[in-house]
Amino acid sequence: MMKAFVGLFLMILCFAQVTVPAQTHSGHEPQTFLQNQLAFTANEVSSLEQGQIIVRLPRPTETREVAVFAIMRLDVPEDFFLHRMRDIVNFKKSDNVLQIGKFSDPPTLKDLEALTLDLAEIDTIRRCRVNKCDFKMSAEQIERFRKEVNWPAPDYRERVTALTREMLLESVKSYLLGGNRALGEYNDKTYRLSLADEFKSLLQPASYMYGYGSEFQTYLLDFPHSRPAHVESFVYWSKEKFGLKPVITVTHVTVYRPSGAHGADILIASKGIYASHYYEASLGLTGYIHNESSGPSRSYLMYINRSKTDALRGLFPGLKRSLISGRLREGTKKNMELIKQKLESEQAK
């Protein structure tokens, strides 16, 4: 369980949810923010300028939440950064990513044709009952598998895979039309979990959320009914190795430039709108941040993630948290190093 819990947060480091600067930052940003809100020392700020990666694990607002903050210099042009972020399929390519695809606009079933289920996943779904299931689903979805799959038939595996694709597509379409409320709830455990309520709480401001402004918060809460200028978005799915079992996720990514101008901070929000295991809700933030201080112009990659997981339910949540903190910090730093190496080496070619 603990290995899987750590893996959950290492898996989400490629993207993050972003909060939005509501005003132009002073010439000393982001250093002033780091010192005032995250207690960075002068030595740590100096280390950041020299190319070191700094990671913090902010105190969460509730027991099921884990938060991660990381920052590093990233010496690539902003247009190159944006191009790579948009190409999510190639950007996330790694040994841990088993399958991945980007949804069309509008999404179609063809977008999911690369998604397959192994026998263990199919057997897990076969055993599912409402309030007792090891695959995150609503009560309606669980009942659909029971009623629409002829389990004794020789082609039951193909039918389970096809129905999984159909339900993921239906969920994405519903979300794009109705936003968070259309995500419904999970009924795989004995408790009811409203995804809209989970996201609402994760979107509340926190001191470590750099430049968090009301416009982007409103967009994330009210999507698709609120849409600021200078926004582009897409949805993708992935199946990734994670602990003892792979995890299927669907993520809504939004790229936002507060001023819409070249040279402004670039903010990329990722909202995990579905996960087959472990996640109860996840919001991440990636910021390509400029600093025009008295010294040379710098750009930084700032990463924030706030996630809720069922691994922190039950007994001894404090003990579980303490056991994973060191490994989470180490894993975050390693993933940031890989991202930096990948982007800077590709840009140099």
C-alpha positions as CSV (number, residue, x, y, z in Angstrom):
1,M,0.0,0.0,0.0
2,M,2.7,2.5,0.9
3,K,4.7,1.8,-2.2
4,A,1.6,2.4,-4.3
5,F,0.8,5.6,-2.4
6,V,4.2,7.0,-3.1
7,G,3.9,6.0,-6.7
8,L,0.7,7.9,-7.0
9,F,2.4,11.2,-6.5
10,L,5.4,10.4,-8.5
11,M,3.2,9.6,-11.5
12,I,1.6,13.1,-11.5
13,L,4.7,15.1,-11.7
14,C,4.7,15.7,-15.5
15,F,1.8,18.2,-15.2
16,A,0.5,20.4,-12.5
17,Q,-2.4,22.6,-11.9
18,V,-1.9,26.2,-12.1
19,T,-3.1,29.2,-10.3
20,V,-3.2,32.5,-11.9
21,P,-1.4,35.8,-11.2
22,A,-4.1,38.5,-11.0
23,Q,-1.5,41.3,-11.3
24,T,2.0,41.9,-12.6
25,H,4.6,40.6,-10.2
26,S,7.3,42.9,-8.8
27,G,10.8,42.7,-10.1
28,H,11.8,40.6,-7.2
29,E,9.4,37.8,-7.9
30,P,9.4,34.9,-7.5
31,Q,12.2,35.2,-4.9
32,T,10.1,37.3,-2.6
33,F,7.2,34.9,-2.7
34,L,9.6,31.9,-2.0
35,Q,11.0,33.7,1.0
36,N,7.7,35.0,2.4
37,Q,5.4,32.1,1.7
38,L,7.7,29.0,1.8
39,A,10.4,30.2,4.1
40,F,13.2,29.9,1.6
41,T,16.5,31.0,3.0
42,A,18.9,33.3,1.2
43,N,21.1,30.3,0.6
44,E,18.3,28.3,-1.0
45,V,17.4,31.3,-3.3
46,S,21.1,31.5,-4.2
47,S,21.1,27.7,-4.9
48,L,18.0,28.1,-7.1
49,E,19.8,30.7,-9.2
50,Q,22.8,28.4,-9.5
51,G,20.5,25.6,-11.0
52,Q,19.4,23.6,-7.9
53,I,15.9,22.2,-7.6
54,I,14.1,23.1,-4.4
55,V,11.2,21.0,-3.1
56,R,8.7,21.7,-0.3
57,L,5.9,19.6,1.1
58,P,3.4,22.2,2.3
59,R,1.1,21.4,5.2
60,P,-2.2,20.1,3.8
61,T,-5.6,21.4,4.7
62,E,-7.1,18.0,5.5
63,T,-5.9,14.5,6.3
64,R,-6.6,13.0,2.8
65,E,-4.6,15.7,1.0
66,V,-1.0,15.7,0.0
67,A,0.7,18.8,-1.4
68,V,4.0,19.2,-3.3
69,F,5.8,22.4,-4.3
70,A,8.9,22.4,-6.5
71,I,10.8,25.1,-8.5
72,M,13.9,25.1,-10.7
73,R,15.4,27.3,-13.4
74,L,14.5,26.2,-16.9
75,D,16.6,27.6,-19.7
76,V,14.4,27.1,-22.7
77,P,12.4,29.7,-24.7
78,E,8.8,30.0,-23.8
79,D,7.5,29.1,-27.3
80,F,9.5,25.9,-27.2
81,F,8.1,25.1,-23.7
82,L,4.5,25.7,-24.9
83,H,5.0,23.5,-28.0
84,R,6.3,20.6,-25.9
85,M,3.5,21.0,-23.3
86,R,0.9,20.9,-26.0
87,D,2.3,17.7,-27.4
88,I,1.3,15.7,-24.4
89,V,1.6,12.3,-26.0
90,N,5.3,12.7,-26.8
91,F,6.1,14.8,-23.7
92,K,4.8,12.1,-21.3
93,K,6.5,9.2,-23.3
94,S,8.4,7.0,-20.8
95,D,8.7,3.4,-19.7
96,N,6.0,4.1,-17.1
97,V,3.4,5.3,-19.6
98,L,1.9,2.1,-21.1
99,Q,-0.7,3.8,-23.3
100,I,-1.8,7.4,-23.9
101,G,-4.0,9.3,-26.3
102,K,-5.3,12.9,-26.8
103,F,-9.0,13.4,-27.3
104,S,-10.2,15.1,-30.4
105,D,-12.4,18.2,-30.4
106,P,-15.1,16.9,-30.2
107,P,-14.0,13.6,-28.6
108,T,-14.7,10.4,-30.4
109,L,-14.5,6.7,-29.6
110,K,-11.5,6.4,-32.0
111,D,-9.5,8.5,-29.6
112,L,-9.6,5.6,-27.1
113,E,-8.8,2.7,-29.5
114,A,-5.3,2.3,-28.1
115,L,-6.7,1.7,-24.6
116,T,-6.7,-2.0,-23.6
117,L,-7.3,-3.8,-20.3
118,D,-5.3,-6.8,-19.0
119,L,-6.9,-9.9,-17.5
120,A,-6.4,-8.7,-13.9
121,E,-8.2,-5.4,-14.6
122,I,-11.1,-7.3,-16.3
123,D,-11.4,-9.7,-13.4
124,T,-11.4,-6.8,-11.0
125,I,-14.3,-5.3,-12.9
126,R,-16.1,-8.6,-12.9
127,R,-16.1,-8.8,-9.1
128,C,-17.4,-5.3,-8.7
129,R,-20.5,-4.5,-6.8
130,V,-21.9,-1.2,-5.7
131,N,-20.0,-0.1,-2.6
132,K,-17.5,-2.9,-3.0
133,C,-15.2,-2.5,-6.0
134,D,-11.5,-2.0,-6.6
135,F,-12.1,0.1,-9.8
136,K,-13.4,3.6,-9.3
137,M,-16.9,3.9,-10.8
138,S,-20.3,5.2,-10.2
139,A,-23.2,2.9,-9.2
140,E,-24.6,3.2,-12.6
141,Q,-21.4,2.2,-14.3
142,I,-20.9,-0.8,-12.0
143,E,-24.4,-2.0,-12.8
144,R,-23.8,-1.5,-16.6
145,F,-20.9,-4.0,-16.4
146,R,-23.1,-6.5,-14.6
147,K,-26.0,-6.1,-17.1
148,E,-24.4,-5.4,-20.4
149,V,-21.5,-7.9,-20.4
150,N,-22.3,-11.6,-21.0
151,W,-19.6,-12.9,-18.7
152,P,-19.9,-16.6,-19.8
153,A,-19.4,-15.6,-23.5
154,P,-16.0,-16.2,-25.1
155,D,-15.7,-12.6,-26.1
156,Y,-16.4,-11.1,-22.6
157,R,-12.9,-9.5,-22.4
158,E,-13.4,-7.6,-25.6
159,R,-16.8,-6.4,-24.4
160,V,-15.4,-5.2,-21.1
161,T,-12.7,-3.2,-22.9
162,A,-15.3,-1.8,-25.3
163,L,-17.7,-0.8,-22.6
164,T,-14.8,0.8,-20.6
165,R,-13.9,3.0,-23.6
166,E,-17.6,3.9,-24.1
167,M,-18.0,5.0,-20.5
168,L,-14.8,7.0,-20.5
169,L,-16.0,8.8,-23.7
170,E,-19.4,9.4,-22.1
171,S,-17.7,10.9,-19.0
172,V,-15.5,13.2,-21.1
173,K,-18.4,14.4,-23.2
174,S,-20.5,15.0,-20.1
175,Y,-17.7,16.9,-18.4
176,L,-17.1,19.2,-21.4
177,L,-20.8,20.1,-21.5
178,G,-21.5,20.3,-17.7
179,G,-18.2,20.7,-15.9
180,N,-17.5,19.4,-12.5
181,R,-21.1,18.6,-11.6
182,A,-21.3,16.3,-14.6
183,L,-18.5,14.1,-13.2
184,G,-21.0,12.6,-10.7
185,E,-19.8,10.5,-7.9
186,Y,-17.8,7.3,-7.1
187,N,-19.7,4.5,-5.4
188,D,-16.9,1.9,-5.4
189,K,-16.5,2.1,-1.6
190,T,-18.9,2.2,1.3
191,Y,-18.8,6.0,1.3
192,R,-20.3,8.3,-1.4
193,L,-17.7,10.6,-3.1
194,S,-18.9,13.6,-5.0
195,L,-16.2,14.7,-7.4
196,A,-17.5,18.2,-7.7
197,D,-17.2,18.7,-3.9
198,E,-13.7,17.2,-3.9
199,F,-12.5,19.7,-6.6
200,K,-14.3,22.6,-4.9
201,S,-12.2,22.1,-1.8
202,L,-8.9,21.6,-3.7
203,L,-9.4,24.9,-5.5
204,Q,-9.6,26.9,-2.4
205,P,-6.5,29.3,-2.1
206,A,-3.4,28.2,-0.2
207,S,-0.4,30.3,0.7
208,Y,1.9,28.2,-1.5
209,M,-0.1,28.7,-4.6
210,Y,1.9,31.4,-6.5
211,G,-0.2,34.3,-7.6
212,Y,-3.5,32.5,-7.2
213,G,-6.2,34.8,-8.7
214,S,-9.9,34.8,-8.8
215,E,-10.3,34.7,-12.6
216,F,-8.6,31.4,-13.1
217,Q,-10.1,29.9,-9.9
218,T,-13.5,30.8,-11.3
219,Y,-12.7,29.1,-14.6
220,L,-11.6,25.9,-12.9
221,L,-14.7,25.9,-10.7
222,D,-17.3,26.9,-13.3
223,F,-15.9,25.3,-16.5
224,P,-17.3,25.3,-19.2
225,H,-19.5,28.2,-18.2
226,S,-16.7,30.6,-17.4
227,R,-13.9,31.2,-19.9
228,P,-11.3,33.9,-19.6
229,A,-9.4,35.2,-22.6
230,H,-6.1,33.7,-23.7
231,V,-7.1,30.1,-22.7
232,E,-6.6,26.9,-24.7
233,S,-7.4,23.4,-23.4
234,F,-7.4,19.8,-24.2
235,V,-8.2,16.4,-22.6
236,Y,-6.1,13.3,-22.7
237,W,-6.1,9.8,-21.2
238,S,-3.3,7.6,-20.1
239,K,-2.6,4.2,-18.6
240,E,0.6,4.2,-16.5
241,K,2.5,1.7,-14.4
242,F,1.9,2.3,-10.7
243,G,2.7,0.1,-7.8
244,L,1.0,-3.3,-8.1
245,K,-1.5,-2.2,-10.8
246,P,-1.7,0.2,-13.7
247,V,-3.8,3.3,-13.4
248,I,-6.1,4.7,-16.1
249,T,-6.5,8.5,-15.8
250,V,-8.3,11.2,-17.8
251,T,-6.9,14.7,-17.4
252,H,-8.2,18.1,-18.5
253,V,-5.3,20.5,-19.3
254,T,-5.7,24.3,-19.6
255,V,-2.9,26.6,-20.9
256,Y,-3.4,30.2,-19.8
257,R,-1.5,33.4,-20.2
258,P,-2.9,36.0,-17.9
259,S,-2.0,39.0,-20.1
260,G,-2.1,37.1,-23.4
261,A,1.3,38.6,-24.3
262,H,4.6,37.1,-25.2
263,G,6.9,37.2,-22.2
264,A,4.1,36.8,-19.7
265,D,3.9,33.9,-17.2
266,I,2.5,30.7,-18.7
267,L,0.2,28.8,-16.5
268,I,-0.9,25.2,-17.2
269,A,-3.7,23.7,-15.1
270,S,-4.3,19.9,-15.1
271,K,-7.4,18.5,-13.5
272,G,-7.5,14.8,-13.0
273,I,-11.2,14.1,-13.9
274,Y,-10.9,10.4,-13.6
275,A,-8.6,7.7,-12.1
276,S,-9.3,4.0,-12.0
277,H,-7.4,3.6,-8.6
278,Y,-6.1,5.6,-5.7
279,Y,-7.0,9.2,-6.6
280,E,-10.1,10.8,-5.2
281,A,-9.3,14.1,-6.8
282,S,-6.2,15.8,-8.1
283,L,-5.3,19.3,-9.3
284,G,-1.9,20.2,-10.5
285,L,-0.1,23.4,-11.5
286,T,2.8,24.0,-13.8
287,G,4.0,27.6,-14.2
288,Y,6.6,28.9,-16.6
289,I,7.6,31.9,-14.6
290,H,9.6,34.9,-15.7
291,N,11.8,37.0,-13.4
292,E,12.9,40.5,-14.6
293,S,15.0,41.5,-11.6
294,S,18.1,43.7,-11.6
295,G,20.2,40.6,-12.5
296,P,20.0,38.6,-15.7
297,S,16.5,37.6,-17.0
298,R,15.5,34.2,-15.7
299,S,12.8,31.7,-16.3
300,Y,11.6,29.0,-13.9
301,L,9.5,26.0,-13.9
302,M,7.3,26.0,-10.8
303,Y,5.3,22.9,-9.9
304,I,2.4,22.5,-7.5
305,N,0.1,19.5,-6.9
306,R,-2.7,19.0,-4.5
307,S,-4.2,15.5,-4.4
308,K,-6.6,13.5,-2.3
309,T,-6.2,9.8,-2.0
310,D,-8.1,6.9,-0.4
311,A,-4.7,5.7,0.9
312,L,-4.9,8.3,3.6
313,R,-8.3,7.1,4.8
314,G,-8.6,4.8,7.8
315,L,-6.3,4.4,10.7
316,F,-3.0,6.2,11.3
317,P,-3.0,8.8,8.5
318,G,-0.3,10.8,10.2
319,L,2.0,7.7,10.3
320,K,1.3,7.0,6.7
321,R,2.1,10.6,5.7
322,S,5.4,10.6,7.6
323,L,6.5,7.3,6.0
324,I,6.1,8.6,2.5
325,S,7.3,12.2,2.9
326,G,11.0,11.6,2.4
327,R,10.4,9.4,-0.6
328,L,7.9,11.9,-2.1
329,R,10.4,14.7,-1.8
330,E,13.1,12.6,-3.4
331,G,10.9,11.4,-6.2
332,T,9.6,14.9,-6.9
333,K,13.2,16.2,-7.3
334,K,14.1,13.3,-9.5
335,N,11.2,13.9,-11.8
336,M,11.9,17.6,-12.1
337,E,15.5,16.8,-13.0
338,L,14.3,14.5,-15.8
339,I,11.9,17.2,-17.1
340,K,14.7,19.8,-17.1
341,Q,17.1,17.4,-18.8
342,K,14.6,16.4,-21.4
343,L,13.5,19.9,-22.3
344,E,16.9,21.5,-22.3
345,S,18.5,18.7,-24.3
346,E,15.7,18.7,-26.9
347,Q,15.9,22.5,-27.3
348,A,19.7,22.4,-27.8
349,K,19.3,20.0,-30.8
